[in-house]
């Protein structure tokens, strides 16, 4: 009985830590960035990954368009991870809130991937680019630190 109780506690703890890690990334349908291939963004493309080329990193599952992209990611995952967990960079900066994104609306700036909300006539990438000189990136970095600590 005692061994069974311990096993259940460990199972529940494992589930909780898995959910906690996944909440760091914007996921939809079980995949980070709605299943978009993070390596493709660095080729200036927003492409949907394929289920046969996937990996789990830092508690989130990422899909890729090919084995080559998956291998590229595995060599240096941190290089390809989206900023702010893949949530809208503009919303993180201006509202300090996790807001969903349109995976086709992105920017590579200083070798980092930023994603943005783009729907209902609001394209936050354009707002970000217009106001970037006002310190939005620094503000987003500070707000993200606060968000992930809470």
C-alpha positions in Angstrom: 0.0 0.0 0.0 2.8 2.4 0.9 4.6 1.8 -2.4 1.4 2.4 -4.3 0.9 5.7 -2.5 4.4 6.8 -3.3 4.0 5.9 -6.9 0.8 7.9 -7.2 2.5 10.9 -5.5 5.4 10.7 -7.9 3.1 10.4 -10.9 1.1 13.5 -9.9 4.3 15.5 -9.2 5.6 14.6 -12.6 2.4 15.7 -14.2 2.4 19.0 -12.3 6.0 19.8 -13.3 5.3 18.9 -16.9 2.3 21.2 -17.0 4.4 24.0 -15.3 7.2 23.7 -17.9 4.7 23.8 -20.8 3.0 26.9 -19.5 6.3 28.7 -20.2 5.7 28.3 -24.0 2.7 29.3 -26.1 1.3 26.0 -27.1 -1.7 25.0 -29.2 -2.9 21.5 -30.0 0.0 20.2 -27.9 2.8 21.9 -29.9 4.9 25.0 -29.2 4.0 27.9 -31.6 1.1 26.0 -33.0 3.4 23.5 -34.5 5.5 25.9 -36.5 9.1 24.9 -37.3 11.3 27.3 -35.3 14.3 26.6 -37.6 12.3 27.7 -40.6 11.9 31.2 -39.2 15.6 31.7 -39.4 15.3 31.0 -43.2 12.7 33.8 -43.2 9.8 31.3 -43.6 6.9 30.4 -41.3 6.3 26.8 -42.0 4.1 24.2 -40.2 6.2 21.3 -38.9 5.3 17.6 -39.5 4.4 15.2 -36.7 7.1 12.7 -37.7 9.8 15.3 -37.0 9.3 16.4 -33.4 11.1 16.7 -30.2 10.4 17.8 -26.6 12.6 20.5 -25.2 12.2 22.3 -21.9 8.7 20.8 -21.4 7.3 21.7 -24.8 7.0 19.7 -28.0 8.4 21.3 -31.2 7.7 20.1 -34.8 10.0 20.5 -37.8 9.5 20.3 -41.5 12.4 17.8 -42.0 14.9 15.7 -40.2 17.6 18.2 -41.1 15.7 21.0 -39.3 15.2 18.7 -36.3 18.9 17.9 -36.2 19.8 21.6 -36.5 17.6 22.4 -33.5 19.0 19.6 -31.4 22.6 20.9 -31.9 21.7 24.2 -30.3 18.1 24.5 -29.2 18.5 27.8 -27.3 19.5 29.5 -30.5 16.0 28.8 -32.0 13.7 29.2 -29.1 11.2 32.1 -29.5 11.5 35.0 -27.2 8.9 35.3 -24.4 7.9 31.7 -24.8 6.5 32.4 -28.2 3.8 34.8 -26.9 3.2 38.1 -28.6 6.3 40.3 -27.9 4.3 43.5 -28.2 1.8 42.4 -25.6 4.5 41.3 -23.3 6.1 44.7 -23.6 3.0 46.9 -23.4 0.6 44.9 -21.2 2.8 42.4 -19.5 0.4 39.7 -20.6 0.7 36.4 -22.4 -1.2 36.9 -25.7 -1.6 34.3 -28.5 0.2 34.9 -31.8 -0.3 34.4 -35.5 2.7 32.1 -36.3 3.1 33.7 -39.7 3.7 37.1 -38.1 7.3 37.2 -36.9 10.6 39.0 -36.9 14.2 37.9 -36.5 16.1 40.7 -34.7 19.6 40.4 -33.5 19.5 36.6 -34.1 16.3 36.1 -32.0 12.8 35.1 -32.9 9.9 37.3 -32.0 6.3 36.4 -32.6 3.2 38.7 -32.8 -0.6 38.8 -32.6 -2.1 39.6 -36.0 -5.9 39.4 -36.2 -9.0 41.6 -36.4 -7.1 44.4 -38.1 -4.4 44.6 -35.5 -0.9 43.6 -36.5 1.3 44.1 -33.4 4.5 43.4 -35.5 3.9 46.8 -37.2 3.3 48.4 -33.8 6.5 46.8 -32.4 8.6 48.0 -35.4 7.2 51.5 -35.1 7.9 51.7 -31.4 11.0 49.6 -31.0 13.2 52.7 -30.5 11.0 53.5 -27.5 12.6 50.7 -25.6 9.9 48.0 -26.2 12.4 45.2 -26.3 14.0 46.1 -23.0 10.5 46.6 -21.5 9.4 43.2 -22.8 12.5 41.5 -21.4 11.8 43.0 -17.9 8.1 42.1 -18.0 8.9 38.6 -19.1 11.3 38.1 -16.2 8.4 39.2 -13.9 5.9 36.9 -15.6 8.0 33.8 -15.4 8.9 34.4 -11.8 5.2 34.6 -10.8 
